[in-house]
Amino acid sequence: MPDHDDLTHVSMTGAEAVVHILRHLRITEVFGLASGKLSPLFKALFACDDMRFTGVRHEASAAFMASGIAASTGRIALCLGETGPGGLNLLSALGGAWANHLPVLAITSSNPSAIMHPHRGGFSSTDNEALYRRLTKWTCRASIGERLPELVHRALREALSGRPGPVHLDIPAEILGGTFRYSRAELDAPMASFMGRPPAPHAQDVAQVVDLLRNAKRPLIVAGGGVARSGPEACTRLVALLERIGCPGLTTQMGLGVIPQDHTLCLGQGGFVGGPAVVEAMQQADLVLALGCRFSSFMWVDGPPKWDDRPARKLVQIDIDPAALGQTLPLTLGLTSDAALALEALLEALTDIELAPDADWLPGLVAKRDSARAAIPLADIDGQMHPGALAQGVARHIRSDDLVTFDGGHTSFWSNEFTPALSYSTRFHEPGMSHLGFGLPAALAMARAHPDRRVFCLTGDGAFGFTLQELDTARRYGIKVITVIHNNASWGVIRAAQRKNGFEIGTDLEGTDYAAIARAFGCHGERLERAEDLDAVMARALAAETSVVIDAQVAWAPHPMFPTFGRSTAHRL
């Protein structure tokens, strides 16, 4: 315990200082695996009754869980990795937080500095600072125990400012367990003391956007994860802007729900996965207004983005990170601003401004959106459920405020198609890294953080296999998540590509009974083979007191946007 040596300073271990600072800043969720070199940190957590530790069965799940907290709440969570293999396991999933700009704090331990630099052959020795450098916004190895408050504050500032992202602190064993003297004022510094205010747009830039909107005939709004991170006001203002302009809007994978999918002006969600109307809109728009959107490959309808053949098209990008502006495509105008503040300024500037988009622009796109959805065949294939029919049937049991993770290659496409996102931060994919196995641990963390809401994981059989061991975590902590597996007994996307090229190797996943595995872990498990049984199975799942796995047998069926997905990264510049 801390030694209260005077009124302005206190002596405590490095681990106690870290826990004290995080607790003071209301960072309450911690995910990891009990381990040796981190023991001082676990001892400090044990003495802290308002920080909750969830022990996982693999460190990658800890990073997935911290990412789930960031995605669903916007808050930072802590994930832990032991020296050597623990830190390596943690890093594999932290890449998803980096690729999707999610604020996560990772702490690793390392062997005592005396045997580390240079390496002298100690077991489980890794240079964690070097390993994490490429997959974090900021990484640091603590070398002086007294500087821990400064380093924790720096880490949080880096994680939360600009485009958010994961950060990493490596704390050697002798600093975690050593005792140091700290300033009480530094330990108890409020977040505002080291965080700045979000940027607002310049008036002259807003005026230029208004001029572009006034002259646009086919305007389109693209909304990304930056809008979701900006909060409910940003989402409300985004819909108001769409209605004020009278133009279509679409969301990226990280922006699911920032435009309610049932709104008449929403063309689709998840980039081009949203359907051919989304592709047509992106190809034909004469003005694209992008908010908090990084233009990832889920927006590349013709391969890597090149607009040289459409010189008349204008692009305005609004992003909180100035480095993101023009990073993927040349801009007509770039604005550094928080999404909510930019939308507020645009709505105010558009007061009494006359806009005149083409009268047939929106109706034509809406008609294409609706006809494409209606044309998707959902009948059984060779006696097995169509994956779209399964997704549509499951969606009948999911409420608008339920939290849902999409995992798996093609399963995410079908889930995205038929699981409406009617409000922000309710539907979650991992598009940036597309790391399979994200779904279950992220859903478990969301259930911990939102005990009053139902949580679903919609996953493929291949993806589920990466982290199914966390069913044990669900049982141990009494967490309920309903997992629906689209089980086509294969690596479906890979098998289809291999067969197209005249071979097949390593794609068979037949014979695994995931419902039995769930029951062995102490959860509720059922096998679903017929669409007509789905409602009864779902009713039992919703009534169960434990986590649930529904092993649904489905056929392989390519999503209509699968060819666009294939082209998105197949072309060279």
PyMOL commands that set and color helices and strands:
alter all, ss='L'
color gray80, all
select helices_A, chain A and resi 14-24+39-46+59-73+85-100+113-115+128-135+145-160+173-177+184-187+191-193+203-215+225-230+232-245+253-255+271-274+276-284+297-299+322-324+339-349+361-374+387-395+409-418+439-449+461-477+492-500+514-520+531-543+562-568
alter helices_A, ss='H'
color red, helices_A
select strands_A, chain A and resi 9-13+29-32+52-55+78-81+105-110+138-141+167-172+179-183+219-223+249-251+266-268+287-291+314-319+333-336+403-406+427-428+455-460+482-487+524-528+548-553
alter strands_A, ss='S'
color yellow, strands_A
deselect
rebuild
show_as cartoon
